[in-house]
Amino acid sequence: MQSKKNIKLGKIKIYSIFIIFSLFLIFSSNVDSEDDLEGSYTDIKVLDKISSKNVLIKLKNGEEKKYKDLLIKSLKCKNSEFDDNPEITAYIQVKDLTKKNNNEVFVFNGWMFSSSPSIAPFDHPVYDIWLVSCY
């Protein structure tokens, strides 16, 4: 009778170790995939409404880049988890260097979405900006 109990306890220990190991693998793979979604570089296009020319600007997250009268900075960008409808989001700050009033320096300061730029619109009389990619 004693040996049957030890065999059952041994099987339970093996199953519990297997379940814990499986859960560890599942959760560790999800953490790695979320890290892959966040990028270090953001690509945006800037349209000059006067000359009708657009320029692709590559921004390293955290660094500012000057384009004519604008100072553009991307703080963070992220790709969507879904492949069928890709969504790119980025936190972008845009300063207008021609304005001297400190209250009106930021033309845009917030999240920008690639599929819906009208959610948080960038409103400037000369330039238009939209999000292209995150990598």
PyMOL CGO cylinders between C-alpha atoms (Angstrom):
from pymol import cmd
from pymol.cgo import CYLINDER

trace = [
    CYLINDER, 0.00, 0.00, 0.00, 2.87, 2.35, 0.84, 0.3, 1, 1, 1, 1, 1, 1,
    CYLINDER, 2.87, 2.35, 0.84, 4.48, 1.96, -2.58, 0.3, 1, 1, 1, 1, 1, 1,
    CYLINDER, 4.48, 1.96, -2.58, 1.29, 2.91, -4.47, 0.3, 1, 1, 1, 1, 1, 1,
    CYLINDER, 1.29, 2.91, -4.47, 1.06, 6.21, -2.55, 0.3, 1, 1, 1, 1, 1, 1,
    CYLINDER, 1.06, 6.21, -2.55, 4.69, 7.03, -3.36, 0.3, 1, 1, 1, 1, 1, 1,
    CYLINDER, 4.69, 7.03, -3.36, 4.12, 6.32, -7.06, 0.3, 1, 1, 1, 1, 1, 1,
    CYLINDER, 4.12, 6.32, -7.06, 1.04, 8.59, -7.10, 0.3, 1, 1, 1, 1, 1, 1,
    CYLINDER, 1.04, 8.59, -7.10, 2.93, 11.35, -5.29, 0.3, 1, 1, 1, 1, 1, 1,
    CYLINDER, 2.93, 11.35, -5.29, 5.81, 10.98, -7.75, 0.3, 1, 1, 1, 1, 1, 1,
    CYLINDER, 5.81, 10.98, -7.75, 3.43, 11.30, -10.72, 0.3, 1, 1, 1, 1, 1, 1,
    CYLINDER, 3.43, 11.30, -10.72, 1.78, 14.37, -9.19, 0.3, 1, 1, 1, 1, 1, 1,
    CYLINDER, 1.78, 14.37, -9.19, 5.16, 16.02, -8.67, 0.3, 1, 1, 1, 1, 1, 1,
    CYLINDER, 5.16, 16.02, -8.67, 6.19, 15.29, -12.26, 0.3, 1, 1, 1, 1, 1, 1,
    CYLINDER, 6.19, 15.29, -12.26, 2.89, 16.66, -13.63, 0.3, 1, 1, 1, 1, 1, 1,
    CYLINDER, 2.89, 16.66, -13.63, 3.10, 19.78, -11.47, 0.3, 1, 1, 1, 1, 1, 1,
    CYLINDER, 3.10, 19.78, -11.47, 6.69, 20.44, -12.59, 0.3, 1, 1, 1, 1, 1, 1,
    CYLINDER, 6.69, 20.44, -12.59, 5.62, 19.96, -16.22, 0.3, 1, 1, 1, 1, 1, 1,
    CYLINDER, 5.62, 19.96, -16.22, 2.70, 22.40, -15.81, 0.3, 1, 1, 1, 1, 1, 1,
    CYLINDER, 2.70, 22.40, -15.81, 4.88, 25.03, -14.13, 0.3, 1, 1, 1, 1, 1, 1,
    CYLINDER, 4.88, 25.03, -14.13, 7.52, 24.69, -16.85, 0.3, 1, 1, 1, 1, 1, 1,
    CYLINDER, 7.52, 24.69, -16.85, 4.85, 24.99, -19.57, 0.3, 1, 1, 1, 1, 1, 1,
    CYLINDER, 4.85, 24.99, -19.57, 3.39, 28.12, -17.98, 0.3, 1, 1, 1, 1, 1, 1,
    CYLINDER, 3.39, 28.12, -17.98, 6.87, 29.63, -17.72, 0.3, 1, 1, 1, 1, 1, 1,
    CYLINDER, 6.87, 29.63, -17.72, 7.45, 29.05, -21.44, 0.3, 1, 1, 1, 1, 1, 1,
    CYLINDER, 7.45, 29.05, -21.44, 4.09, 30.55, -22.39, 0.3, 1, 1, 1, 1, 1, 1,
    CYLINDER, 4.09, 30.55, -22.39, 4.58, 33.72, -20.32, 0.3, 1, 1, 1, 1, 1, 1,
    CYLINDER, 4.58, 33.72, -20.32, 8.19, 34.21, -21.34, 0.3, 1, 1, 1, 1, 1, 1,
    CYLINDER, 8.19, 34.21, -21.34, 7.31, 33.99, -25.04, 0.3, 1, 1, 1, 1, 1, 1,
    CYLINDER, 7.31, 33.99, -25.04, 4.61, 36.67, -24.61, 0.3, 1, 1, 1, 1, 1, 1,
    CYLINDER, 4.61, 36.67, -24.61, 7.08, 39.05, -22.96, 0.3, 1, 1, 1, 1, 1, 1,
    CYLINDER, 7.08, 39.05, -22.96, 9.56, 38.64, -25.83, 0.3, 1, 1, 1, 1, 1, 1,
    CYLINDER, 9.56, 38.64, -25.83, 6.90, 39.32, -28.48, 0.3, 1, 1, 1, 1, 1, 1,
    CYLINDER, 6.90, 39.32, -28.48, 5.82, 42.57, -26.74, 0.3, 1, 1, 1, 1, 1, 1,
    CYLINDER, 5.82, 42.57, -26.74, 9.42, 43.78, -26.73, 0.3, 1, 1, 1, 1, 1, 1,
    CYLINDER, 9.42, 43.78, -26.73, 9.61, 43.15, -30.47, 0.3, 1, 1, 1, 1, 1, 1,
    CYLINDER, 9.61, 43.15, -30.47, 6.59, 45.41, -31.08, 0.3, 1, 1, 1, 1, 1, 1,
    CYLINDER, 6.59, 45.41, -31.08, 8.28, 48.52, -29.71, 0.3, 1, 1, 1, 1, 1, 1,
    CYLINDER, 8.28, 48.52, -29.71, 10.71, 50.23, -32.05, 0.3, 1, 1, 1, 1, 1, 1,
    CYLINDER, 10.71, 50.23, -32.05, 13.72, 52.51, -31.71, 0.3, 1, 1, 1, 1, 1, 1,
    CYLINDER, 13.72, 52.51, -31.71, 13.15, 54.53, -34.89, 0.3, 1, 1, 1, 1, 1, 1,
    CYLINDER, 13.15, 54.53, -34.89, 10.08, 56.33, -36.23, 0.3, 1, 1, 1, 1, 1, 1,
    CYLINDER, 10.08, 56.33, -36.23, 9.52, 57.32, -39.86, 0.3, 1, 1, 1, 1, 1, 1,
    CYLINDER, 9.52, 57.32, -39.86, 7.25, 60.26, -40.56, 0.3, 1, 1, 1, 1, 1, 1,
    CYLINDER, 7.25, 60.26, -40.56, 6.38, 62.17, -43.71, 0.3, 1, 1, 1, 1, 1, 1,
    CYLINDER, 6.38, 62.17, -43.71, 6.22, 65.94, -43.71, 0.3, 1, 1, 1, 1, 1, 1,
    CYLINDER, 6.22, 65.94, -43.71, 4.23, 67.66, -46.43, 0.3, 1, 1, 1, 1, 1, 1,
    CYLINDER, 4.23, 67.66, -46.43, 5.03, 71.27, -47.27, 0.3, 1, 1, 1, 1, 1, 1,
    CYLINDER, 5.03, 71.27, -47.27, 1.60, 72.57, -48.31, 0.3, 1, 1, 1, 1, 1, 1,
    CYLINDER, 1.60, 72.57, -48.31, 3.07, 75.55, -50.14, 0.3, 1, 1, 1, 1, 1, 1,
    CYLINDER, 3.07, 75.55, -50.14, 5.46, 73.68, -52.43, 0.3, 1, 1, 1, 1, 1, 1,
    CYLINDER, 5.46, 73.68, -52.43, 3.47, 70.39, -52.40, 0.3, 1, 1, 1, 1, 1, 1,
    CYLINDER, 3.47, 70.39, -52.40, 6.62, 68.41, -51.65, 0.3, 1, 1, 1, 1, 1, 1,
    CYLINDER, 6.62, 68.41, -51.65, 6.86, 65.73, -49.01, 0.3, 1, 1, 1, 1, 1, 1,
    CYLINDER, 6.86, 65.73, -49.01, 9.95, 64.46, -47.21, 0.3, 1, 1, 1, 1, 1, 1,
    CYLINDER, 9.95, 64.46, -47.21, 10.49, 61.22, -45.31, 0.3, 1, 1, 1, 1, 1, 1,
    CYLINDER, 10.49, 61.22, -45.31, 12.18, 61.90, -41.97, 0.3, 1, 1, 1, 1, 1, 1,
    CYLINDER, 12.18, 61.90, -41.97, 13.76, 59.14, -39.89, 0.3, 1, 1, 1, 1, 1, 1,
    CYLINDER, 13.76, 59.14, -39.89, 13.72, 59.92, -36.18, 0.3, 1, 1, 1, 1, 1, 1,
    CYLINDER, 13.72, 59.92, -36.18, 15.59, 58.05, -33.49, 0.3, 1, 1, 1, 1, 1, 1,
    CYLINDER, 15.59, 58.05, -33.49, 13.31, 57.94, -30.47, 0.3, 1, 1, 1, 1, 1, 1,
    CYLINDER, 13.31, 57.94, -30.47, 14.34, 60.54, -27.92, 0.3, 1, 1, 1, 1, 1, 1,
    CYLINDER, 14.34, 60.54, -27.92, 16.28, 62.74, -30.34, 0.3, 1, 1, 1, 1, 1, 1,
    CYLINDER, 16.28, 62.74, -30.34, 15.08, 65.97, -31.98, 0.3, 1, 1, 1, 1, 1, 1,
    CYLINDER, 15.08, 65.97, -31.98, 15.36, 66.69, -35.67, 0.3, 1, 1, 1, 1, 1, 1,
    CYLINDER, 15.36, 66.69, -35.67, 14.91, 70.08, -37.31, 0.3, 1, 1, 1, 1, 1, 1,
    CYLINDER, 14.91, 70.08, -37.31, 13.01, 70.37, -40.58, 0.3, 1, 1, 1, 1, 1, 1,
    CYLINDER, 13.01, 70.37, -40.58, 12.71, 73.95, -41.84, 0.3, 1, 1, 1, 1, 1, 1,
    CYLINDER, 12.71, 73.95, -41.84, 10.68, 75.78, -39.13, 0.3, 1, 1, 1, 1, 1, 1,
    CYLINDER, 10.68, 75.78, -39.13, 9.74, 72.64, -37.20, 0.3, 1, 1, 1, 1, 1, 1,
    CYLINDER, 9.74, 72.64, -37.20, 11.57, 70.78, -34.45, 0.3, 1, 1, 1, 1, 1, 1,
    CYLINDER, 11.57, 70.78, -34.45, 10.26, 67.20, -34.38, 0.3, 1, 1, 1, 1, 1, 1,
    CYLINDER, 10.26, 67.20, -34.38, 10.84, 64.62, -31.65, 0.3, 1, 1, 1, 1, 1, 1,
    CYLINDER, 10.84, 64.62, -31.65, 9.55, 61.07, -31.37, 0.3, 1, 1, 1, 1, 1, 1,
    CYLINDER, 9.55, 61.07, -31.37, 9.56, 59.75, -27.81, 0.3, 1, 1, 1, 1, 1, 1,
    CYLINDER, 9.56, 59.75, -27.81, 8.13, 56.26, -28.35, 0.3, 1, 1, 1, 1, 1, 1,
    CYLINDER, 8.13, 56.26, -28.35, 6.67, 54.14, -31.13, 0.3, 1, 1, 1, 1, 1, 1,
    CYLINDER, 6.67, 54.14, -31.13, 4.95, 50.77, -31.23, 0.3, 1, 1, 1, 1, 1, 1,
    CYLINDER, 4.95, 50.77, -31.23, 3.61, 48.39, -33.86, 0.3, 1, 1, 1, 1, 1, 1,
    CYLINDER, 3.61, 48.39, -33.86, 0.31, 46.56, -33.43, 0.3, 1, 1, 1, 1, 1, 1,
    CYLINDER, 0.31, 46.56, -33.43, 0.05, 42.93, -32.43, 0.3, 1, 1, 1, 1, 1, 1,
    CYLINDER, 0.05, 42.93, -32.43, -2.25, 42.11, -35.34, 0.3, 1, 1, 1, 1, 1, 1,
    CYLINDER, -2.25, 42.11, -35.34, -0.89, 41.39, -38.79, 0.3, 1, 1, 1, 1, 1, 1,
    CYLINDER, -0.89, 41.39, -38.79, -4.18, 41.63, -40.69, 0.3, 1, 1, 1, 1, 1, 1,
    CYLINDER, -4.18, 41.63, -40.69, -4.72, 45.32, -39.85, 0.3, 1, 1, 1, 1, 1, 1,
    CYLINDER, -4.72, 45.32, -39.85, -1.36, 46.84, -38.91, 0.3, 1, 1, 1, 1, 1, 1,
    CYLINDER, -1.36, 46.84, -38.91, -1.48, 49.88, -36.67, 0.3, 1, 1, 1, 1, 1, 1,
    CYLINDER, -1.48, 49.88, -36.67, 1.49, 52.06, -35.79, 0.3, 1, 1, 1, 1, 1, 1,
    CYLINDER, 1.49, 52.06, -35.79, 1.35, 54.44, -32.85, 0.3, 1, 1, 1, 1, 1, 1,
    CYLINDER, 1.35, 54.44, -32.85, 3.95, 56.99, -31.82, 0.3, 1, 1, 1, 1, 1, 1,
    CYLINDER, 3.95, 56.99, -31.82, 4.24, 59.72, -29.23, 0.3, 1, 1, 1, 1, 1, 1,
    CYLINDER, 4.24, 59.72, -29.23, 5.43, 62.78, -31.11, 0.3, 1, 1, 1, 1, 1, 1,
    CYLINDER, 5.43, 62.78, -31.11, 6.22, 66.36, -30.14, 0.3, 1, 1, 1, 1, 1, 1,
    CYLINDER, 6.22, 66.36, -30.14, 6.43, 69.12, -32.75, 0.3, 1, 1, 1, 1, 1, 1,
    CYLINDER, 6.43, 69.12, -32.75, 7.58, 72.66, -32.01, 0.3, 1, 1, 1, 1, 1, 1,
    CYLINDER, 7.58, 72.66, -32.01, 7.16, 75.63, -34.30, 0.3, 1, 1, 1, 1, 1, 1,
    CYLINDER, 7.16, 75.63, -34.30, 10.42, 77.61, -34.15, 0.3, 1, 1, 1, 1, 1, 1,
    CYLINDER, 10.42, 77.61, -34.15, 8.88, 80.76, -35.61, 0.3, 1, 1, 1, 1, 1, 1,
    CYLINDER, 8.88, 80.76, -35.61, 6.62, 81.31, -32.59, 0.3, 1, 1, 1, 1, 1, 1,
    CYLINDER, 6.62, 81.31, -32.59, 8.27, 83.23, -29.79, 0.3, 1, 1, 1, 1, 1, 1,
    CYLINDER, 8.27, 83.23, -29.79, 5.46, 82.85, -27.21, 0.3, 1, 1, 1, 1, 1, 1,
    CYLINDER, 5.46, 82.85, -27.21, 6.32, 79.94, -24.92, 0.3, 1, 1, 1, 1, 1, 1,
    CYLINDER, 6.32, 79.94, -24.92, 2.64, 79.00, -24.54, 0.3, 1, 1, 1, 1, 1, 1,
    CYLINDER, 2.64, 79.00, -24.54, 2.31, 78.40, -28.28, 0.3, 1, 1, 1, 1, 1, 1,
    CYLINDER, 2.31, 78.40, -28.28, 5.60, 76.58, -28.94, 0.3, 1, 1, 1, 1, 1, 1,
    CYLINDER, 5.60, 76.58, -28.94, 4.14, 73.06, -29.22, 0.3, 1, 1, 1, 1, 1, 1,
    CYLINDER, 4.14, 73.06, -29.22, 2.11, 72.66, -32.37, 0.3, 1, 1, 1, 1, 1, 1,
    CYLINDER, 2.11, 72.66, -32.37, 1.55, 68.98, -31.57, 0.3, 1, 1, 1, 1, 1, 1,
    CYLINDER, 1.55, 68.98, -31.57, 2.24, 66.98, -28.44, 0.3, 1, 1, 1, 1, 1, 1,
    CYLINDER, 2.24, 66.98, -28.44, 0.60, 63.56, -28.23, 0.3, 1, 1, 1, 1, 1, 1,
    CYLINDER, 0.60, 63.56, -28.23, 0.00, 60.13, -29.71, 0.3, 1, 1, 1, 1, 1, 1,
    CYLINDER, 0.00, 60.13, -29.71, -0.24, 59.81, -33.48, 0.3, 1, 1, 1, 1, 1, 1,
    CYLINDER, -0.24, 59.81, -33.48, -1.91, 56.84, -35.19, 0.3, 1, 1, 1, 1, 1, 1,
    CYLINDER, -1.91, 56.84, -35.19, -1.04, 55.69, -38.69, 0.3, 1, 1, 1, 1, 1, 1,
    CYLINDER, -1.04, 55.69, -38.69, -4.51, 54.46, -39.65, 0.3, 1, 1, 1, 1, 1, 1,
    CYLINDER, -4.51, 54.46, -39.65, -6.45, 57.37, -38.14, 0.3, 1, 1, 1, 1, 1, 1,
    CYLINDER, -6.45, 57.37, -38.14, -4.54, 60.64, -38.24, 0.3, 1, 1, 1, 1, 1, 1,
    CYLINDER, -4.54, 60.64, -38.24, -7.73, 62.60, -37.49, 0.3, 1, 1, 1, 1, 1, 1,
    CYLINDER, -7.73, 62.60, -37.49, -7.99, 61.20, -33.94, 0.3, 1, 1, 1, 1, 1, 1,
    CYLINDER, -7.99, 61.20, -33.94, -5.30, 63.63, -32.78, 0.3, 1, 1, 1, 1, 1, 1,
    CYLINDER, -5.30, 63.63, -32.78, -4.83, 65.95, -35.76, 0.3, 1, 1, 1, 1, 1, 1,
    CYLINDER, -4.83, 65.95, -35.76, -1.65, 67.86, -36.47, 0.3, 1, 1, 1, 1, 1, 1,
    CYLINDER, -1.65, 67.86, -36.47, -2.83, 71.36, -37.30, 0.3, 1, 1, 1, 1, 1, 1,
    CYLINDER, -2.83, 71.36, -37.30, -0.35, 73.72, -38.95, 0.3, 1, 1, 1, 1, 1, 1,
    CYLINDER, -0.35, 73.72, -38.95, -0.91, 76.26, -41.75, 0.3, 1, 1, 1, 1, 1, 1,
    CYLINDER, -0.91, 76.26, -41.75, 2.21, 75.28, -43.73, 0.3, 1, 1, 1, 1, 1, 1,
    CYLINDER, 2.21, 75.28, -43.73, 3.05, 71.66, -42.86, 0.3, 1, 1, 1, 1, 1, 1,
    CYLINDER, 3.05, 71.66, -42.86, 1.25, 68.38, -42.50, 0.3, 1, 1, 1, 1, 1, 1,
    CYLINDER, 1.25, 68.38, -42.50, 2.75, 65.36, -40.75, 0.3, 1, 1, 1, 1, 1, 1,
    CYLINDER, 2.75, 65.36, -40.75, 1.74, 61.71, -40.77, 0.3, 1, 1, 1, 1, 1, 1,
    CYLINDER, 1.74, 61.71, -40.77, 3.17, 58.53, -39.32, 0.3, 1, 1, 1, 1, 1, 1,
    CYLINDER, 3.17, 58.53, -39.32, 4.69, 55.98, -41.73, 0.3, 1, 1, 1, 1, 1, 1,
    CYLINDER, 4.69, 55.98, -41.73, 6.54, 53.26, -39.81, 0.3, 1, 1, 1, 1, 1, 1,
    CYLINDER, 6.54, 53.26, -39.81, 8.16, 52.14, -36.58, 0.3, 1, 1, 1, 1, 1, 1,
    CYLINDER, 8.16, 52.14, -36.58, 11.18, 49.83, -36.45, 0.3, 1, 1, 1, 1, 1, 1,
]
cmd.load_cgo(trace, "trace")
